Every structure is written in structure tokens, then in C-alpha cells.
Amino acid sequence: MKVYTQEEVDRIKKVQETNEKMEDFFNEKRKTWNELVTPLFKVLSTDLSNPSNARHLLDAQANVLTHRQQINEEINVFLSKRGRETTKIKKLRQDKFIFYATGFGVKTNLGEKGILIDGHLAENDRTIELIESYIEFLRDTVRNLESFGYSIKNMIELMNYLGK
């Protein structure tokens, strides 16, 4: 008994290829964000006794705000993408349930239908997991930048207090 039609095998392969490309894309994006953000943290080791270093702190503070805004925009883009993928999975799940309830040829109970449907939609579920993983990375990066922003603010206040 064939569980997968050729059309279904092709659909799964296409989603699998898309997931592999998406995974590479997200890895590149993570690398890019790390390359943008990591140098900012070097400012924390700035010598506060030198007044000319205040400019570095202000530049870093401005960059942090800019990066946070860019990341928040990117989070919104991928939240939308995740929503579209979730809707697509629900439709596919419904279609597969109807198939196993009416056109499969072997009587299955609800648990068996669930297992069969999960097999069909595993790559689609992986798509959502990849997107959620990237969104979580972006949220962690925003939290790090927020903490960094407070550190910069405190350093600037300390320089003002010291009269530098």
C-alpha cells in the first residue's frame, strides 16, 4: 500500500529543498548580524579617563538604536511569514485528514490518522521551526542590544559625573 502519491513525494521534496535553502539563508543572516553587533561590544572596554572616547560611546549608542530598529522590522517580517506557513499547514492537515478519512482504502482511527498526517507534514513543520528559531535569535540579539544600550548610558552618565 502506497501512503505517498508521486505528487505528494514531489511536494515534500520541494518543501525539503526550500527548507535547506532557508536554513542556509538564516545561517548567513545570523553571521551577518553577529558581524554587525559584535564590534559594538568592544566599546565597553573604552578608557573613560580620555574625554575623546565619549564620541565612540555616542556612536555605539546610535548604532545600537539603529540595529534594534532593523532587527524589530525583520522580526515582524518573519512573524508574518510564520503566520502564512501556519495557515498553509492547517489547510494541508485538513486535506490529509479528509484523504485518510475517506480515500485511503484502509480504515484508520484518529491516532493513526494523526501519525500519518504528521509524516506528510514533517517538512512543513520544519519550516516553521526554522523560522521560529531565527525569530528567537533576533529577539535574543535585541535583548543583548538593550542591555548594551543601558551599559552605554551608564558609562556616559559616569563620564558626565567625572566631568570628562
N, C-alpha and C positions, 0 to 999 in steps of 0.2 A: 504494500500500500504506500503510495507516494503522498507525503504530507505537503511537500512543496511543489507547486507548479513551476514550469520554466519561467513564467512571468514573475513569480514570487522570488525565485532564485536571482533573477536579474535585478529586481528591485532591491533585494538585500545586498547584493554586490555593489550596486550603485551607492547605497547609503554607506556601506563599509568604506568605499573609496573616498566618499565625501568626508567621512569621519577621519580618515588618515590625513587628508589634506587639511582639515580643520585643526587636527592635533598639531601638525607642523606649523600652521598659521599661529595658533595660540602660543606655542613654544617660542616662536620668533617674537611675538608681541611681548611675552614675558621678558625675554632677553633685552628687547629694546627699552622697556620700562625700567628694568634693572640698571641698564647703562645710563639712562637719564637721571635716575634718582640717586644711585649710589654716590656719585661725586658730591652731591649736595651735603651729605653727612660729614664730609671732611671739614666743613666749616665749623663743626662743633669743637674742633681742636685748635681754633683760632686763638692767638695770643691777644687777650683783652687789654693788655697794657699798651698796645700800639693803637693809637686812635685811627690810623689809616685802615685798619681791619674792619672798622664799622661798615665800610662800603660793601665788603664781602658778605657781612651778615644781612644787610638790607637786600642785596642781590639775591641771596639764598632765600630770604623770606618771600620775595616777589616770585621767584621760581617755584617755590612750594605752592603758593596760591594758584599759579597758572597750571601746574601739574595736577593739583587736586581737581580743578575745574575740568580739565581734559579727561581725567580718569572718570569723574562722575558722569560726563557725557557718554563715555564709552560703556560704562555700566548700564546706562539707560538703553543704549543700542542693543546690547546683548540680552537685557531683560526682555525687550520686545521680541528678539529672535527666539529666546527660550519660550515665550508665550505662544508664538506661531508654531514651534515644534511640538509643544504640548497639545495644542489643538489638533495638529496633524496625527499625533499618536492616538488621541482619543477616537478620531474617525477611523483610523486603521484598526484599532482594537474592536470597535463596533463591527466593522466589516468582517474581521476574522471570527468574531463571536457568532455572527449570523451564518458564516460559512460552516463553522463546526457544529452549529445547532441544526442546520437544515441540509447542507450539501456535502457533508464529509463522507457519508456512507457507513460510518461506524458510530454507534451510539456512545456518547461520552457524557460524563457527569460534569458538574460545574468546575470542580477542581482540575480535572483532566483538561477541560477547555482552557482553563487559566494557564496551565503548563504549556499547552500547545501554542497559545497566543503569545505567551512570553517568549517562546522560541522564535516566533516570527518577528517580534518587535524588539529583539535584543539590541540590534544596531541602532534603532531609533532611540531606545533608552540611553544608549551610549552617547548619542548626540547631545542629549540633554545633560548628561553627566559632564561631558567636556565643556559645555557652555557654563554650567554651574561652577565647575572648578575654576574656570577663568574669571568668572564674576567674583568668586571668593578671593582669588589672587588680587584682583583690582581693589576690592574692599579692604583687604589687609594692607595694601600699599597706601590707600587713603588714610587708614588709621596710623600707619607709620609716619606719613607726612604731617598729619595733625599733631602727633607727639613731637615731631621735629619742629613744627611751627611754634609750639609752646616753648621748646628749648631755646629757639632763636629769640623769641620775645623776651624770655628771662635773661638771656645774655645781653640783649640791648638795654633792658632795664638796669642790669648790673653795670654796664658801661656808663649809662646816664648817672647812676648813683655815684660811681667812682669819678665822674666828671671827665670822662675821656671823649 
